[in-house]
Amino acid sequence: MQELTHAALDFGGANTYSGVSTSRTLMLKELAALLAVVPADSTQAEYKRAIIAENVLLKPSASTRSKTYSYLRDRFALDPDVPIFRLLRMLWDRDAAAGRRIPA
């Protein structure tokens, strides 16, 4: 695996291997549902609470909710302190219809 530059790491990239990054789905349906209910100014802890404690993604068990949070965090950071997620969230909110165009 090629190492990312310091600039890429500062923007939110990672040099660690994650099996999540090689899976067959980006979990865009879950991301769209999450971003539809969690306010844009939320912290990473608030995204976590929404998924695990509030079960906004309607997962059947605590274990599944926890795994879902981990997968989404690994893919998208879910942290406004990470520049790439902050940009994703800003652009997502500018195109309110984006989440509705994701295939089921």
Secondary structure, 3 states (H helix, E strand, C coil): CCCCCHHHHHHCCCCCCCHHHHCCCCCHHHHHHHHHHCCCCCCHHHHHHHHHCCCCCCCCCHHHHHHHHHHHHHHHCCCCCCHHHHHHHHHHHHCCCHHHHCCC
